[in-house]
Amino acid sequence: MVGCHAGGEVGNVVVAGVPAQPGATVFEQMQAVRADDSIRRLLLREPRGSVAVHTSIVLPPLRADCAFGYVIMEPTEYPAMSGSNTICVATVLLETGMVEMREPETTFRLEAPGGVVEITAGCRAGKAEWIEVENVPCFAEHLDAPLEVSGVGTLTVDVAYGGMWYAIANARALGFELVPSEARDLSLVGERIRKAAREQLPCVHPENPDIAGVSIVEIAEPWRGIGKVTRNAVVVAPGRLDRSATGTGLSARIAALHARGLMGVGDAMTHASVIGSTFDGRIVRETTVGGRAAIVPAIRGTAWITGVTQVLLDPTDPFPEGYILSDTWPGDDVQG
C-alpha cells in the first residue's frame, strides 16, 4: 500500500495483494468488494486506519482503453467517484512506474466505478506535479430546494451529482466563516443536513439506479465568480471534514452554477478547503445524462506520496477487521 494525500486528504493506494474481483465493470467489482467488506474494515478501521483515511484498490484493466481500474473505499461507503482519491491513484501509478511517465505531460485513462475518467499529468523530474481529472458527467438535480434540518431549521440547498450526490448549503446562512476552529461544528451540522437530505430530497442517477441518495454535504461560501477562489467545507460521513477542496464537490458546485447559467464551457473556478488547500475546476464541455443537461468538468490538484507500507494480518490478531469507537468515529449509522 502506497501512502498518499491530495490537498491534505489521505488517499492511500493498494497496488498489490488484493485477489482478483469478479465483475464485467469496475462498478460490479466494487459491488463485490463491498459485499465482503473485509478489506475496507481491515484498512480503514483502527488499529490500521482511522475515520480520516480513504483507500483505493488498483485493479487490472477491464477495458482496452484504460490503464487500470480502481475501487474507492471511504469510511462508510464505496463512492462511484472521488476527485482527491483519483488524483492520489494517478500520482501513485506514475511515480511508482506502473504507468510510464512522459514529460512534460502524460495522458491515460482509468475506470472508476462511476465510469471512465481521463487523466492528464504534468510531469517533471520523476514527479507528477499536477493531475487533471476529466470527470464523469455531472448535473444538478434540485436547485434552491427547502430542507428542514433538525436543530437548524429550514435551509435552502442545491442537490447535484459530481460523481457523488451532494447537498450544497450556504455557509453564510449557517453562520460559518469556514475556518479550522469550526471543524467540529461544521461536521455536526453537515451530518444533520445529510440525514435530512436523504429523507426529503430523493435523487437517483438516471443511468445507474444503484447510485442514489445524498451521501455527502458541502457547506460553501457564496460563489465569488469565474476565476476566483471560493472557500468550502465538505463533510464526509460519519461526520468529519474533508481536508482537501474535494474534487467531486467542486464538480457538483460547477454543475449547479452551470444549471443557473452562471458558468459556461471554458469557465473556471477554484475551491479552497478549510485548511487552505485548493483544487481548480473548469467546464470542458456540455453533454446529457439520461436526457437531462449535464457538463463534463475537469479538476486539477496535486498529490504527494507519504510512504510505502506492507500491511500484515497475523492469524492470531484479535482485530482482523478492526474496530470503531464513538470518540473518533462519530454518528449512529456507520456500517457495522
RATAFEN-V486595 format. One record per pair of residues at least 12 apart in sequence whose C-alpha atoms are under 10 Angstrom apart, sorted by the first residue. I is the first residue (numbers start at 1). J is the second residue. Records with the same first field share a line. If there is no record, write none. Layout:
# RATAFEN-V486595
I = J ; J
This chain:
# RATAFEN-V486595
1 = 13 ; 14 ; 15 ; 16 ; 17 ; 43 ; 55 ; 56 ; 57 ; 92 ; 307 ; 308 ; 309 ; 310 ; 311
2 = 14 ; 15 ; 16 ; 55 ; 56 ; 88 ; 89 ; 92 ; 93 ; 96 ; 305 ; 306 ; 307 ; 308 ; 309 ; 310
3 = 55 ; 88 ; 92 ; 304 ; 305 ; 306 ; 307 ; 308 ; 309
4 = 54 ; 55 ; 85 ; 87 ; 88 ; 89 ; 91 ; 92 ; 303 ; 304 ; 305 ; 306 ; 307 ; 308
5 = 53 ; 54 ; 84 ; 85 ; 87 ; 88 ; 89 ; 91 ; 243 ; 244 ; 302 ; 303 ; 304 ; 305 ; 306
6 = 83 ; 84 ; 85 ; 86 ; 87 ; 88 ; 89 ; 91 ; 243 ; 244 ; 245 ; 246 ; 277 ; 278 ; 279 ; 301 ; 302 ; 303 ; 304 ; 305
7 = 84 ; 87 ; 88 ; 242 ; 243 ; 244 ; 245 ; 246 ; 272 ; 273 ; 275 ; 276 ; 277 ; 278 ; 279 ; 301 ; 302 ; 303 ; 304
8 = 84 ; 242 ; 243 ; 244 ; 245 ; 273 ; 275 ; 276 ; 277 ; 278 ; 302 ; 303 ; 304
9 = 52 ; 53 ; 54 ; 84 ; 85 ; 88 ; 241 ; 242 ; 243 ; 244 ; 245 ; 246 ; 277 ; 303
10 = 52 ; 53 ; 54 ; 55 ; 84 ; 85 ; 88 ; 242 ; 243 ; 244 ; 303 ; 304 ; 305 ; 306
11 = 52 ; 53 ; 54 ; 55 ; 56 ; 72 ; 73 ; 74 ; 82 ; 84 ; 85 ; 86 ; 87 ; 88 ; 89 ; 303 ; 304 ; 305
12 = 43 ; 44 ; 53 ; 54 ; 55 ; 56 ; 57 ; 72 ; 73 ; 85 ; 88 ; 89 ; 92 ; 305 ; 306 ; 307 ; 308 ; 309
13 = 54 ; 55 ; 56 ; 57 ; 58 ; 70 ; 71 ; 72 ; 85 ; 86 ; 88 ; 89 ; 90 ; 91 ; 92 ; 93 ; 305 ; 308
14 = 43 ; 55 ; 56 ; 57 ; 58 ; 59 ; 70 ; 71 ; 89 ; 92 ; 308 ; 309 ; 310 ; 311
15 = 56 ; 57 ; 58 ; 59 ; 70 ; 89 ; 92 ; 93 ; 96 ; 98
16 = 57 ; 58 ; 59 ; 310
17 = 57 ; 310 ; 311
18 = 39 ; 57 ; 58 ; 59
19 = 59
20 = 59 ; 60
21 = 33 ; 59 ; 60
23 = 62
24 = 62 ; 63
25 = 61 ; 62 ; 63 ; 69 ; 111 ; 112 ; 113 ; 114 ; 115
26 = 59 ; 60 ; 61 ; 62 ; 63 ; 68 ; 69 ; 70 ; 71 ; 80 ; 111 ; 112 ; 113 ; 114 ; 115 ; 116
27 = 69 ; 70 ; 71 ; 78 ; 79 ; 80 ; 111 ; 112 ; 113 ; 114 ; 115 ; 208 ; 210
28 = 71 ; 113
29 = 59 ; 69 ; 70 ; 71 ; 113
30 = 57 ; 70 ; 71 ; 72 ; 73 ; 78 ; 79 ; 80 ; 112 ; 113
31 = 71 ; 78 ; 113
33 = 57 ; 71 ; 72 ; 73 ; 78
34 = 71 ; 73 ; 77 ; 78
37 = 73 ; 78 ; 321 ; 335 ; 336
38 = 320 ; 321 ; 322
39 = 55 ; 57 ; 73 ; 320 ; 321
40 = 54 ; 55 ; 56 ; 57 ; 72 ; 73 ; 74 ; 75 ; 76 ; 77 ; 78 ; 321 ; 322
41 = 73 ; 75 ; 76 ; 319 ; 320 ; 321 ; 322 ; 323 ; 324 ; 335 ; 336
42 = 311 ; 312 ; 313 ; 319 ; 320 ; 321 ; 322 ; 323
43 = 55 ; 73 ; 75 ; 311 ; 320 ; 321 ; 322
44 = 73 ; 74 ; 75 ; 76 ; 321 ; 322 ; 323 ; 324
45 = 75 ; 319 ; 321 ; 322 ; 323 ; 324 ; 325 ; 329
46 = 319 ; 321 ; 322 ; 323 ; 324 ; 325 ; 328 ; 329
47 = 319 ; 320 ; 321 ; 322 ; 323 ; 324
48 = 311 ; 312 ; 319 ; 321 ; 322 ; 323
49 = 75 ; 322 ; 323
50 = 75 ; 322 ; 323 ; 324 ; 328 ; 329
51 = 74 ; 75 ; 76 ; 236 ; 237 ; 238 ; 239 ; 240 ; 324 ; 328 ; 329 ; 330
52 = 74 ; 75 ; 236 ; 240 ; 241 ; 242 ; 243 ; 328 ; 329
53 = 73 ; 74 ; 75
54 = 72 ; 73 ; 74 ; 75 ; 84 ; 85
55 = 71 ; 72 ; 73 ; 74 ; 75 ; 85 ; 88 ; 89
56 = 69 ; 70 ; 71 ; 72 ; 73 ; 74 ; 78 ; 82 ; 85 ; 86 ; 88 ; 89
57 = 69 ; 70 ; 71 ; 72 ; 73 ; 89
58 = 70 ; 71 ; 72 ; 89 ; 93 ; 110 ; 111 ; 112
59 = 71 ; 111
61 = 110 ; 111
62 = 111
63 = 109 ; 110 ; 111 ; 116
64 = 109
65 = 108 ; 109 ; 110 ; 111 ; 116
66 = 108 ; 109 ; 110 ; 111 ; 116 ; 117 ; 118
67 = 93 ; 98 ; 99 ; 108 ; 109 ; 110 ; 111
68 = 89 ; 90 ; 93 ; 98 ; 99 ; 108 ; 109 ; 110 ; 111 ; 112
69 = 89 ; 109 ; 110 ; 111 ; 112 ; 113 ; 115 ; 116
70 = 85 ; 86 ; 89 ; 110 ; 111 ; 112 ; 113
71 = 85 ; 86 ; 111 ; 112 ; 113 ; 114
72 = 85 ; 86 ; 89 ; 112 ; 113
73 = 85
74 = 236 ; 237
75 = 236 ; 237 ; 238 ; 239 ; 329 ; 334 ; 335
76 = 215 ; 236 ; 237 ; 238 ; 333 ; 334 ; 335 ; 336
77 = 215 ; 236 ; 237 ; 238 ; 334 ; 335
78 = 113 ; 164
79 = 112 ; 113 ; 114 ; 163 ; 164 ; 165 ; 211 ; 215
80 = 112 ; 113 ; 114 ; 115 ; 136 ; 162 ; 163 ; 164 ; 165 ; 210 ; 211
81 = 111 ; 112 ; 113 ; 114 ; 115 ; 116 ; 117 ; 135 ; 136 ; 162 ; 163 ; 164 ; 247 ; 248
82 = 112 ; 113 ; 114 ; 135 ; 162 ; 163 ; 164 ; 246 ; 247 ; 248 ; 249
83 = 132 ; 133 ; 134 ; 135 ; 162 ; 163 ; 164 ; 244 ; 245 ; 246 ; 247 ; 248 ; 249 ; 250 ; 251 ; 279 ; 298 ; 299 ; 300 ; 301
84 = 131 ; 133 ; 242 ; 243 ; 244 ; 245 ; 246 ; 247 ; 248 ; 279 ; 299 ; 300 ; 301 ; 302 ; 303
85 = 246 ; 247 ; 303
86 = 110 ; 112 ; 117 ; 119 ; 131 ; 132 ; 133 ; 135 ; 247 ; 303
87 = 119 ; 121 ; 128 ; 130 ; 131 ; 132 ; 133 ; 247 ; 299 ; 300 ; 301 ; 302 ; 303 ; 304
88 = 131 ; 301 ; 302 ; 303 ; 304 ; 305
89 = 110 ; 303
90 = 108 ; 109 ; 110 ; 119 ; 120 ; 121 ; 128 ; 130 ; 131 ; 132 ; 133 ; 302 ; 303
91 = 121 ; 123 ; 127 ; 128 ; 129 ; 130 ; 131 ; 302 ; 303 ; 304 ; 305
92 = 127 ; 128 ; 303 ; 304 ; 305
93 = 128
94 = 106 ; 121 ; 123 ; 126 ; 127 ; 128
95 = 123 ; 126 ; 127 ; 128 ; 304 ; 305
96 = 126 ; 127 ; 305
97 = 126
101 = 121 ; 122 ; 123 ; 124 ; 125 ; 126 ; 127 ; 128
102 = 121 ; 122 ; 123 ; 124 ; 125 ; 126 ; 128
103 = 121 ; 122 ; 123 ; 124 ; 125 ; 126 ; 127 ; 128
104 = 121 ; 122 ; 123 ; 124 ; 125 ; 128 ; 129
105 = 120 ; 121 ; 122 ; 123 ; 124 ; 128 ; 129 ; 130 ; 131
106 = 119 ; 120 ; 121 ; 122 ; 123 ; 128 ; 131
107 = 119 ; 120 ; 121 ; 122 ; 131 ; 132
108 = 120 ; 121
109 = 133 ; 134
110 = 133
112 = 135 ; 136 ; 163
113 = 163
114 = 135 ; 136 ; 137 ; 163 ; 164 ; 208 ; 211
115 = 135 ; 136 ; 137 ; 163
116 = 134 ; 135 ; 136
117 = 132 ; 133 ; 134 ; 135 ; 136 ; 137 ; 298
118 = 132 ; 133 ; 134 ; 135 ; 136 ; 298
119 = 131 ; 132 ; 133 ; 134 ; 135 ; 298 ; 299 ; 300
120 = 132 ; 133 ; 134 ; 298 ; 300
121 = 133 ; 300 ; 301 ; 302
122 = 302
127 = 303 ; 304 ; 305
128 = 302 ; 303 ; 304
129 = 301 ; 302 ; 303 ; 304
130 = 300 ; 301 ; 302 ; 303 ; 304
131 = 299 ; 300 ; 301 ; 302 ; 303
132 = 279 ; 280 ; 281 ; 298 ; 299 ; 300 ; 301 ; 302
133 = 247 ; 281 ; 297 ; 298 ; 299 ; 300 ; 301
134 = 281 ; 282 ; 283 ; 284 ; 296 ; 297 ; 298 ; 299 ; 300
135 = 162 ; 163 ; 247 ; 248 ; 251 ; 284 ; 295 ; 296 ; 297 ; 298 ; 299
136 = 161 ; 162 ; 163 ; 248 ; 251 ; 294 ; 295 ; 296 ; 297 ; 298
137 = 161 ; 162 ; 163 ; 251 ; 252 ; 255 ; 285 ; 286 ; 287 ; 288 ; 289 ; 293 ; 294 ; 295 ; 296 ; 297
138 = 160 ; 161 ; 162 ; 163 ; 164 ; 165 ; 248 ; 251 ; 252 ; 253 ; 254 ; 255 ; 256 ; 286 ; 287 ; 288 ; 289 ; 293 ; 294 ; 295 ; 296 ; 297
139 = 159 ; 160 ; 161 ; 162 ; 163 ; 165 ; 205 ; 251 ; 252 ; 253 ; 254 ; 255 ; 256 ; 257 ; 258 ; 259 ; 287 ; 288 ; 289 ; 292 ; 293 ; 294 ; 295 ; 296
140 = 158 ; 159 ; 160 ; 161 ; 162 ; 165 ; 166 ; 252 ; 253 ; 254 ; 255 ; 256 ; 257 ; 258 ; 259 ; 260 ; 292 ; 293 ; 294 ; 295
141 = 158 ; 159 ; 160 ; 161 ; 165 ; 166 ; 167 ; 201 ; 202 ; 203 ; 204 ; 205 ; 255 ; 256 ; 259 ; 292
142 = 157 ; 158 ; 159 ; 160 ; 167 ; 201 ; 202 ; 203 ; 256 ; 259
143 = 156 ; 157 ; 158 ; 159 ; 160 ; 167 ; 168 ; 256 ; 257 ; 259 ; 260
144 = 156 ; 157 ; 158 ; 159 ; 168 ; 169
145 = 157 ; 158 ; 159 ; 167 ; 197 ; 200 ; 201
146 = 158 ; 197 ; 200 ; 201
147 = 167 ; 169 ; 193 ; 196 ; 197 ; 199 ; 200 ; 201
148 = 192 ; 193 ; 196 ; 197 ; 200
149 = 189 ; 190 ; 191 ; 192 ; 193 ; 194 ; 195 ; 196 ; 197 ; 200
150 = 189 ; 192 ; 193 ; 195 ; 196
151 = 189 ; 192
152 = 174 ; 189 ; 192 ; 193
153 = 174
155 = 169 ; 170 ; 173 ; 174 ; 193
156 = 168 ; 169 ; 170 ; 173
157 = 169 ; 170 ; 193 ; 197 ; 201 ; 217 ; 218 ; 219
158 = 170 ; 197 ; 201 ; 218 ; 252 ; 253 ; 256
159 = 197 ; 201 ; 202 ; 203 ; 213 ; 214 ; 217 ; 218 ; 252 ; 253 ; 255 ; 256
160 = 203 ; 214 ; 248 ; 249 ; 251 ; 252 ; 253 ; 254 ; 255 ; 256 ; 259
161 = 203 ; 204 ; 205 ; 211 ; 212 ; 214 ; 248 ; 249 ; 251 ; 252 ; 253 ; 255 ; 256 ; 294
162 = 247 ; 248 ; 249 ; 250 ; 251 ; 252 ; 253 ; 254 ; 255 ; 256 ; 295 ; 296 ; 297
163 = 205 ; 211 ; 247 ; 248 ; 249 ; 251 ; 252
164 = 205 ; 211 ; 212 ; 213 ; 214 ; 215 ; 216 ; 248 ; 249 ; 251 ; 252
165 = 198 ; 203 ; 204 ; 205 ; 211 ; 212 ; 213 ; 214 ; 215 ; 216 ; 217 ; 248 ; 249 ; 252
166 = 194 ; 197 ; 203 ; 213 ; 214 ; 215 ; 216 ; 217 ; 218 ; 234 ; 235 ; 248 ; 249 ; 251 ; 252 ; 253
167 = 190 ; 193 ; 194 ; 196 ; 197 ; 198 ; 201 ; 213 ; 214 ; 215 ; 216 ; 217 ; 218 ; 219 ; 234 ; 249 ; 252 ; 253
168 = 190 ; 193 ; 194 ; 216 ; 217 ; 218 ; 219 ; 220 ; 232 ; 233 ; 234 ; 249 ; 252 ; 253 ; 256
169 = 190 ; 193 ; 217 ; 218 ; 219 ; 220 ; 221 ; 222 ; 232 ; 233
170 = 218 ; 219 ; 220 ; 221 ; 222 ; 223 ; 232
171 = 186 ; 218 ; 219 ; 220 ; 221 ; 222 ; 231 ; 232 ; 233
172 = 219 ; 220 ; 221 ; 222
173 = 219 ; 220 ; 221 ; 222
174 = 186 ; 189 ; 219 ; 220 ; 221
176 = 219 ; 220 ; 221 ; 233
177 = 220 ; 221 ; 231 ; 232 ; 274
178 = 219 ; 220 ; 221 ; 231 ; 232 ; 233 ; 272 ; 273 ; 274 ; 275
179 = 231 ; 232 ; 233 ; 273 ; 274 ; 275 ; 276
180 = 233 ; 241 ; 273 ; 274 ; 275 ; 276
181 = 274
182 = 233 ; 274
183 = 233 ; 235 ; 239 ; 240 ; 241 ; 242 ; 274 ; 275
184 = 239 ; 240 ; 241
185 = 239 ; 240
186 = 218 ; 219 ; 233 ; 234 ; 235 ; 239 ; 240 ; 241
187 = 217 ; 219 ; 233 ; 234 ; 235 ; 236 ; 237 ; 238 ; 239 ; 240 ; 241 ; 242 ; 330
188 = 235 ; 238 ; 239 ; 240 ; 241 ; 330 ; 331
189 = 217 ; 219 ; 235 ; 239
190 = 216 ; 217 ; 218 ; 219 ; 233 ; 234 ; 235 ; 236 ; 237 ; 238 ; 239 ; 240 ; 241
191 = 215 ; 216 ; 217 ; 235 ; 236 ; 237 ; 238 ; 239 ; 240 ; 330 ; 331
192 = 217 ; 239
193 = 214 ; 216 ; 217 ; 218 ; 219 ; 235
194 = 213 ; 214 ; 215 ; 216 ; 217 ; 218 ; 235 ; 236 ; 237 ; 238 ; 239
195 = 213 ; 214 ; 215 ; 216 ; 217 ; 237 ; 333
196 = 214
197 = 213 ; 214 ; 215 ; 216 ; 217
198 = 212 ; 213 ; 214 ; 215 ; 216
199 = 213 ; 214
200 = 213 ; 214
201 = 213 ; 214
202 = 214
205 = 289 ; 290
206 = 289 ; 290 ; 291 ; 292
207 = 289 ; 290 ; 291
208 = 290
215 = 235 ; 236 ; 237 ; 238
216 = 234 ; 235 ; 236 ; 237 ; 238 ; 239 ; 248 ; 249
217 = 233 ; 234 ; 235 ; 236 ; 237 ; 239 ; 241 ; 249
218 = 232 ; 233 ; 234 ; 235 ; 236 ; 241 ; 242 ; 246 ; 249 ; 250 ; 252 ; 253
219 = 231 ; 232 ; 233 ; 234 ; 235 ; 249
220 = 232 ; 233 ; 234 ; 249 ; 253 ; 271 ; 272 ; 273
221 = 233
223 = 253 ; 257 ; 262 ; 269 ; 271
224 = 269 ; 270
225 = 257 ; 262 ; 263 ; 267 ; 268 ; 269 ; 270
226 = 262 ; 263 ; 264 ; 267 ; 268 ; 269 ; 270 ; 282
227 = 267 ; 268 ; 269 ; 270 ; 280 ; 281 ; 282
228 = 268 ; 269 ; 270 ; 271 ; 280
229 = 268 ; 269 ; 270 ; 271 ; 272 ; 278 ; 279 ; 280
230 = 245 ; 250 ; 269 ; 270 ; 271 ; 272 ; 273 ; 278
231 = 245 ; 270 ; 271 ; 272 ; 273 ; 274 ; 275 ; 276 ; 277 ; 278
232 = 244 ; 245 ; 246 ; 249 ; 250 ; 271 ; 272 ; 273 ; 274 ; 276 ; 278
233 = 245 ; 246 ; 249 ; 271 ; 272 ; 273 ; 274 ; 275
234 = 246 ; 249 ; 250 ; 273 ; 274
237 = 329 ; 330 ; 331 ; 333 ; 334
238 = 329 ; 330 ; 331 ; 332 ; 333 ; 334 ; 335
239 = 328 ; 329 ; 330 ; 331 ; 334
240 = 328 ; 329 ; 330
241 = 273 ; 274
242 = 273 ; 274 ; 275
243 = 272 ; 273 ; 274 ; 275 ; 276 ; 277
244 = 271 ; 272 ; 273 ; 274 ; 275 ; 276 ; 277 ; 278 ; 279 ; 301
245 = 270 ; 271 ; 272 ; 273 ; 274 ; 275 ; 276 ; 277 ; 278 ; 279 ; 280 ; 301
246 = 271 ; 272 ; 273 ; 277 ; 278 ; 279 ; 299 ; 301
247 = 271 ; 278 ; 279 ; 280 ; 281 ; 297 ; 298 ; 299 ; 300 ; 301
248 = 297 ; 299
249 = 271
250 = 269 ; 270 ; 271 ; 272 ; 279 ; 280 ; 281 ; 282 ; 297 ; 298 ; 299
251 = 280 ; 281 ; 282 ; 283 ; 295 ; 296 ; 297 ; 298 ; 299
252 = 295 ; 297
253 = 269 ; 271 ; 281
254 = 267 ; 268 ; 269 ; 270 ; 281 ; 282 ; 283 ; 295 ; 296 ; 297
255 = 283 ; 293 ; 294 ; 295 ; 296 ; 297
256 = 294 ; 295
258 = 283 ; 286 ; 293 ; 294 ; 295
259 = 293 ; 294 ; 295
263 = 282 ; 283
264 = 282 ; 283 ; 284 ; 285 ; 286 ; 295
265 = 282 ; 283 ; 284 ; 285 ; 286 ; 295 ; 296 ; 297
266 = 281 ; 282 ; 283 ; 284 ; 285 ; 297
267 = 281 ; 282 ; 283 ; 284 ; 297
268 = 280 ; 281 ; 282 ; 283 ; 284 ; 297 ; 298 ; 299
269 = 281 ; 282 ; 283 ; 299
270 = 282 ; 299 ; 300
277 = 301 ; 302
278 = 300 ; 301 ; 302
279 = 299 ; 300 ; 301 ; 302
280 = 298 ; 299 ; 300 ; 301
281 = 297 ; 298 ; 299 ; 300 ; 301
282 = 295 ; 296 ; 297 ; 298 ; 299 ; 300
283 = 295 ; 296 ; 297 ; 298 ; 299
284 = 296 ; 297 ; 298 ; 299
285 = 297 ; 298
323 = 336
324 = 336
